Amino acid sequence: MQSINVAFIGAGNFINAYHLMTARHCPWMNIRAIADLNEDVLVNRAAAMTVGYTTTDYRRVLADPDIPLVVIGTKQDTHARLIVESLNAGKWVYCEKPMAQNKEETRAVLAAEARSTGRLAIGFNRRFAPAYRKTKELFANLPRPWFLNYRLMTPGPEKRAPGSFYHDQPHILYEGCHILDYGCWLFGAAPTRVFMTGDRLNNNCCILEFADGSQMQFMCGQLGSYCLPKEYMELFAEYHAVTVNDFVDLRVRGFPGEYDQVYGPYMAEHEAEVMKYGFDFYDLYRARELVNKSRNNPWGMPLEYVRRPTPLPFDVNDYSHQNPDAWAFVPDKGWEEAFKHFVRCCLEGISPENADGRAGALTTQTALDLLKSLELGRPVSR
Ligand SMILES: NC(=O)c1ccc[n+]([C@@H]2O[C@H](COP(=O)([O-])OP(=O)(O)OC[C@H]3O[C@@H](n4cnc5c(N)ncnc54)[C@H](O)[C@@H]3O)[C@@H](O)[C@H]2O)c1
């Protein structure tokens, strides 16, 4: 197989733990360049992996004819501008979410995408999570309406703290966008009417209605405990139901010949134990890791081991961190496959299945409409 040069613009925490990790372990990707404004980041990345060159000026990357594909991993306030410049330079662009923060940015990105020879993907990785792909496959031919219930709930004290980039940013856009994209992808449609309650920044209940009568109920908040897994979804059609607990535990009802499944964590960390003991191992080990790592958590949040009321056939204390590259014990939300798929398509010159500019625009517009409905105190039709 041929190989391909990729470059990164913005290589902070997330990019380092995910897409750079994928690139450095992938035999057909070369990390040709990393651009970041922070020189310490550049020194650190160059020490940890093989990199063609580093630079504080991303324009050097855009002018480099040996780079067909760039990854944009800056924060969202620069996404649209960097996407436009990268597409204008003819690059294939994988940009982290959200694509845009408002209508003006959205318009600029869509115009650049339309005139570029490059392709655009937005990092809505849940489309590539194995458990979610299986769910979509199971429901593919079922008559509508479908009802989706989605909970994304995790404390975010560090995001709300003064000085954090996110402290004045609506959660429904910067993180809820993942799930808004997932719902629209699953239903294959845009919502016709949306409604949101709660507050502007942190905790929301949303209802999205679709033309065929399908509905999505989405709880997007920062309450609860880190010790409870963050995401849970249930999807219903007549006589059929699927639930997925944190991308790991898939339960299937009403599909003859289809059974419950378990999916291994990111980077196969303790995959064998998860496959053997199921969600119990995932849940208990995950909480154990959190407690051990966060003994001095500055938020005063109580963290404790998870215990089941009856004995289990394993003791999580017998297990320790296996893969030094896996920064934490997290589920497979599709990060690796979403990115690899896009790069592979660039290499082979075929059309990617990632969220494109249109999907990015739909997600931003849906989040903005939800915020508008909150302000108005009533549903917003589209
Ligand atoms: N897909 C997911 O599950 C997921 C999860 C977390 C974060 N993210 C996204 O990843 C992105 C980065 O988040 P993070 O927490 O890693 O942020 P971060 O602040 O750790 O990293 C951003 C980096 O971009 C650099 N940067 C800023 N402007 C630049 C410029 N003009 N040129 C070059 N470098 C520049 C900064 O110096 C910094 O190193 C965000 O868009 C976030 O929404 C995605």
The ligand as a Tripos MOL2 file, in Angstrom:
@<TRIPOS>MOLECULE
LIG
   44    48     1     0     0
SMALL
NO_CHARGES

@<TRIPOS>ATOM
      1 N1        -13.8780   14.4800   18.7710 N.am      1 LIG1
      2 C1        -13.7900   14.4980   20.0900 C.2       1 LIG1
      3 O1        -14.2350   13.5900   20.7580 O.2       1 LIG1
      4 C2        -13.1030   15.6560   20.7690 C.ar      1 LIG1
      5 C3        -12.8140   15.5910   22.1260 C.ar      1 LIG1
      6 C4        -12.1440   16.6580   22.7100 C.ar      1 LIG1
      7 C5        -11.8080   17.7690   21.9540 C.ar      1 LIG1
      8 N2        -12.1360   17.8100   20.6440 N.ar      1 LIG1
      9 C6        -11.8400   18.9960   19.8220 C.3       1 LIG1
     10 O2        -10.4380   19.0830   19.6200 O.3       1 LIG1
     11 C7        -10.0670   20.4420   19.4400 C.3       1 LIG1
     12 C8         -8.8910   20.7660   20.3280 C.3       1 LIG1
     13 O3         -9.2360   20.6290   21.6710 O.3       1 LIG1
     14 P1         -8.0860   20.5010   22.7820 P.3       1 LIG1
     15 O4         -8.7750   20.3120   24.0690 O.co2     1 LIG1
     16 O5         -7.0640   19.5300   22.3770 O.co2     1 LIG1
     17 O6         -7.4760   21.9710   22.7310 O.3       1 LIG1
     18 P2         -5.9980   22.4420   23.1220 P.3       1 LIG1
     19 O7         -6.1440   23.8600   23.5690 O.co2     1 LIG1
     20 O8         -5.3590   21.4680   24.0340 O.co2     1 LIG1
     21 O9         -5.2250   22.4120   21.7290 O.3       1 LIG1
     22 C9         -5.3700   23.3840   20.7460 C.3       1 LIG1
     23 C10        -3.9870   23.6640   20.1780 C.3       1 LIG1
     24 O10        -4.1400   24.5050   19.0310 O.3       1 LIG1
     25 C11        -3.0380   25.4040   19.0160 C.3       1 LIG1
     26 N3         -3.3730   26.5560   18.1770 N.ar      1 LIG1
     27 C12        -4.2780   27.5300   18.3990 C.ar      1 LIG1
     28 N4         -4.3010   28.3890   17.3650 N.ar      1 LIG1
     29 C13        -3.3800   27.9510   16.4510 C.ar      1 LIG1
     30 C14        -2.9320   28.4020   15.1810 C.ar      1 LIG1
     31 N5         -3.4280   29.5060   14.6220 N.pl3     1 LIG1
     32 N6         -1.9730   27.6940   14.5500 N.ar      1 LIG1
     33 C15        -1.4490   26.5740   15.1080 C.ar      1 LIG1
     34 N7         -1.8340   26.1100   16.3240 N.ar      1 LIG1
     35 C16        -2.7870   26.7780   16.9840 C.ar      1 LIG1
     36 C17        -2.8240   25.7450   20.4900 C.3       1 LIG1
     37 O11        -1.5280   26.2600   20.7140 O.3       1 LIG1
     38 C18        -3.0630   24.3800   21.1470 C.3       1 LIG1
     39 O12        -1.8620   23.6540   21.2920 O.3       1 LIG1
     40 C19       -11.3220   21.2630   19.7630 C.3       1 LIG1
     41 O13       -11.9060   21.6640   18.5620 O.3       1 LIG1
     42 C20       -12.2400   20.2900   20.4650 C.3       1 LIG1
     43 O14       -13.6050   20.5730   20.2210 O.3       1 LIG1
     44 C21       -12.7510   16.7690   20.0310 C.ar      1 LIG1
@<TRIPOS>BOND
     1     1     2 1
     2     2     3 2
     3     2     4 1
     4     4     5 ar
     5     4    44 ar
     6     5     6 ar
     7     6     7 ar
     8     7     8 ar
     9     8     9 1
    10     8    44 ar
    11     9    10 1
    12     9    42 1
    13    10    11 1
    14    11    12 1
    15    11    40 1
    16    12    13 1
    17    13    14 1
    18    14    15 2
    19    14    16 1
    20    14    17 1
    21    17    18 1
    22    18    19 2
    23    18    20 1
    24    18    21 1
    25    21    22 1
    26    22    23 1
    27    23    24 1
    28    23    38 1
    29    24    25 1
    30    25    26 1
    31    25    36 1
    32    26    27 ar
    33    26    35 ar
    34    27    28 ar
    35    28    29 ar
    36    29    30 ar
    37    29    35 ar
    38    30    31 1
    39    30    32 ar
    40    32    33 ar
    41    33    34 ar
    42    34    35 ar
    43    36    37 1
    44    36    38 1
    45    38    39 1
    46    40    41 1
    47    40    42 1
    48    42    43 1
@<TRIPOS>SUBSTRUCTURE
     1 LIG1         1 GROUP 0 **** ****
